């Protein structure tokens, strides 16, 4: 299905008509996106940005490729990306099963996406299928570093798992503060842990997938220690009382500290990890 067909479907469902593009601000390339950009060779024929969100990073990666594609499971994000970046083919779908041809892409990019998929091994199987022989895949995820326990995405998960009653109370309290009323329905989120991976974990997953013994790891970069995750925690607290865009405006003067921290390789202590793998 072509990009324009998806936009027509969204319009028929009145999704596009209700979108305020100001709610989806464009970002300058930072951290993972800049690293991927640096690792991608110039004039790549076909590039796939998996888990592309609303395309704010895909548009920069497109500078390195002749044909750029993006895929995401969020229909609204794909609608925004399709309306905003006409030169990129955006599609709605999950990474575990796509409609791309086999051996089609020269480069697949997964920036902090693999840990959010429902089936990690099947995702790798599918990326292997659509990747050309000699093609490369870049994967970045959170790392099992010193401050992995401070991942704000996991606070709700642990509270819900070990203290369900307290979690329900906190959830209702936060919604009351943000929306001025107690929600009727219980929160469907925080049912899955936001996983962190080590280099050994990556190798184990690759070996369990179609990549098994048919790949080479070209690059590994473990970086960032505390600053970025500390800013994420502060933003999570601010988001309880303020709209997200206001929280980010407040923290923007400090974001450069996170950018600098991301560039520093802390080895096994790092909060982030990225690898570049070639399909043999």
Secondary structure, 3 states (H helix, E strand, C coil): CCHHHHHHHHHHCCCHHHCCHHHCCCCCCCHHHHHHHHHCCCCEEEEEEECCCCCCCHHHHHHHEEEEEEEECCHHHHHHHHHHCCCCEEEECCCCCCCCCCCCEEEEEEECCHHHCCCHHHHHHHHHHHEEEEEEEEEEEEECCCCHHHCHHHHHHHHHHHCHHHHHHHHHHHHHHHHCCCCCCCCCCCCCCCCCECHHHHHHHHHHCCCCCCEEEEEEEEECCCHHHHHHHHHHHHHHHCCHHHHHHHHHHHHHHHHHHHHCCCHHHCCEEEEEEEEC
